[in-house]
């Protein structure tokens, strides 16, 4: 037991020395669907691996705020492998902005709104050493954040809107 307690800190230190965290960038954000109660937005991102060995992103936990108000929290399974020093891999994260949270209505939506996206990407390095660390409960992660201005009243992308339409809240007809 004593030997194991000494090895865990050593593994944690060495694990951090050999691998750099994946790089995460937000390329764009767009409104993909809108109804009388909310709008769905999509963050178009890119992940890249600066290391000589592949990395497996496991999941992203993220939060979105608009005009300083927290409007959405999400969790997304990455389900991909980032090749060693390979090409950037695209990733899309969805979010919903409910109008009642913002004090907006379908008729009173500002043309632009400042947004902020922040979160954590949990990933796994490949190899026996990394698996041992994972068995001990160590999951490497890296934080990310971005901000910008969302154009809320522009034209919708028909392809993106089709895939996101079901995620919008719908007003109940009977209660």
N, C-alpha and C positions, 0 to 999 in steps of 0.2 A: 504494500500500500504506500509506504513512504517513497519507494522508487517511482511509482506512478505519479505521485504528487510533485516530484521533481521534474518529471518528463513533460508534464502538461505545459508549464510556463516556457520550457525550452521549445516545444513544438509551436506555441503561439508566437514566440519571437522569430523563429526561423521561418514560419509560414508567411509572416509579413515581409521578410527580407527578400524572398524569392519572387514574389508576384506583385505586379502593379494592378490597381483596380481598373476595371473596364471604364472606358470614357463614354459619357452620356451627353448628348446634345439635343436641344429642341430646335428643330428646323422651322416649324410653323405651327400655328394653331388656327382652326377654322370652325365656324358654326356649320354643322352638318344637318341639323333638323330643328324645327321650331313648331310649337303649337301654342294654344292660348295660355298654357300654364308654365312652359319651360322651353329652354333651348338645349340641344345636345351639342357639345363641342368635342373636337378631336385634336389631341396633341400629336404631331408627327415628329418622331424622334429618330435618332441614329445612335447605335451602340457600336463601339469598336474595342478591340483588344490590343494593347500595346506589348503584350508578352510573346515569348517564343513558344509557349504551349497554349493549347486551347483552354478556354474558360466557359463554364456553363452558367449563364444567368438563371437563377431559380425563380425569384419573384420580385416584383416592385410593389412597394407600399407608398402611396402618394396622397397628397392633399392639394386642393385647388382653392384659392381665394380670389375673389373679384371685388375690386374697390375696397380692399382690406377686410372683407367678410369671408369667413370660411364657408364654402358652398358645397364642397364635395370631398369625400375620402374614398379611395379605391385601393384595390389589390389586384394585381395582374400577374398571372403565371407567364414567365418569359418563354419557356419551352423552345429553347434554341441553343446552339453551341456557337460561340464566337471563335473562329479559326485563329490560329497563331498569326499575329500581324496581318490578318486578313482584311477583306473589304468591310466597309461599314454595313451594318445590318439595320434595316428599317424596323420601327416598332411604333404602333399607334396606341395611345392611351385615351380612353373615353372619359367624359365627365358631363354632368348635367347641372345647369343653372336654373333653379326654380325661381320664377318671377316673384313669388310671395316672400322668399328669403331676402330679396334685394329691394323690395318695395316698388317693384316694377309691375306693369300690366302689359298685355299684348299691344296696347295702343301707346304706352309710355316706356319705350326701351331706348336707352341712349345709343347714339351712333357708335360710340367707342366706350370701352371699359378696360381699365388696367387689370391685369391678371397676374397671379403668381402660382407657380407649380413647384412643390418641393417634395422630396421623398427619399427613399432608401432602396437600393438595389442589393439584394442578397445573391451571392454567386458562389460557385464551387470551382476550385481548380481541379485539374485532372491528375490522377495518379494515386498511388497507395498512400503516400504521406498525407495528401489532402483528405483522403477517405478516413485515415486515422484521426485527423483533427475533427472531421465531421462527426465521427463516432464519439468523441469527447464533448460534443456539443458546440464546437467552435464553427461559426458560420461567418465567413468574411462578408463584409458589406461596405458599400460606399454611398455617401449622400449625394444628392443632386438638387439643383434649384435653377429656376429660370423665371423671367418675368417679361412682360411686354404689354402691348395694347391689342385688344380684340376688337375687330370691326364686327359689330353685332347685327347690322342691318343689311349687309351685302347679300349677293345672290348665293344660294346654296349649291354645293357640289352634288349633282344628282346621284353619282355612284356612292359617295360617302353617306348621303342622306338615306339611301335605300337600306344600307346595312345598319344604321343607327336608329331608325324610326321607332323600333319597339322599345327603346330604352327611355323614352319620355314618359313622365307621369301623365295620366289621363284623368280628367275630372269625372267624378262618380255621377252617374245619371240618376240613381235612385235614392240616395240618402239625403 
